[in-house]
Amino acid sequence: MAVATSVPELLILKPSSLGDIIHALQVATTIKAQRPDVRISWVVREIFAPIVRASTAVDQTYVFERKGGTKGFLRLTRELRKVKFDYAFDMQGLLRTGLLMSRVQAKHKVGRSDAREGARFFCKEKVPLPPDGRRSHAIDILLQFCPVLGLKPELQGKLAFREVDSLNLRHLEGGRAGQRPVVVFPDSRREEKRWHGFKQFTEQLVREPGGRRVIWAGNNYIPDGGAIPADRFLNLTGNTSLVSLPALVRRADWVVSNDSGPMHLAAAMQVRTFAIFGPTDPRLFGPYPLTAPTNHVIQAPLGDLRLLVVKDVLARFRRIDTVGHNRPAA
């Protein structure tokens, strides 16, 4: 593949989902860290546009209206065709991004070699899979776009967001030895990836001596906190905007989550992450990298979250929480 000496305009096609977008934002951050002169534009679904706009790595955002029909598609392509891009990266690799790629003006149209739904036919160039092939982590697959620009396929830079929303969580800070709250995301896009033990987990966590302060967050799944003491618990499910998500995660001592977008965000921001996995493989979709001291995973027996009991999750969490707080300061 040809490597340009100057790459002023790059378009990334990655409309969804939240976790995949977080992965791609990490790659965009890596590109900016190695080539600050690159101007990065992004095509994203309207529901996820706020977090892409907030990223300091992204210069221009184009909104893909999933339910916009033909008119919405044509409106988007007219906007895209106003710019002659040097590179266009289809990081999604599905039919809708392939069709968009066919309308983009770019010197180099680059796609994934594992693209589906015929998307690979809209790109003249394909990036190879990592050495482990399809058994590679999602981030390692996306990092293969970096060598197209003459860059190293390894994460660099720090994922950062423009401060577009403020949070006042002082009433939930302090706690044991001045600790910040534990932020819990009980939601996941698929029911089989959603653990239903968070209420009992939270009740025990806040009621133990010197109990932790806990925040639930997320939008789609709104569980009832019940009788959890209000002075140590705040339920923000159904009231968590994407623009406030990075600020909330940044203020957390821990993020405890199912396999979900917020879990990937916490790992990307290097916040201590405790991920609860069911049927999906954490080696492919877990907090990246799994070897980082801030990333921890517990997986349900046989991949069935109904078999994962609260006492085991709580015992594992307490053990690593204690080890973390006994670790000498750097």
Disulfide bonds with the S-S distance in Angstrom:
none
